[in-house]
Amino acid sequence: MANIKSAKKRILVIEKKTEINKAVRSKINTYTRKFKAAVAANDVAAAEKAYSEVTSVLDKAVADNTIHANCAARRKARFATALNELKK
């Protein structure tokens, strides 16, 4: 347990930030599942809508430093590839 006041505060701040990051990651996973379900169902319209939603969520997570920019870029590229394959 921390004894110094600033260390105690850091513990509280980290706990709050951890909860926020967990929520953002959960949101990313939810929208990823929606996109993958639309692709699996061969529904182009739903997949395009889900793609725009998941890319938006990923971009917001990068802006908040929840995930790394390269991680988001890699995921968006994979989703775009899957969407383009579905359109063919």
Secondary structure, 3 states (H helix, E strand, C coil): CCCCHHHHHHHHHHHHHHHHHHHHHHHHHHHHHHHHHHHHCCCHHHHHHHHHHHHHHHHHHHHCCCCCHHHHHHHHHHHHHHHHHHHC
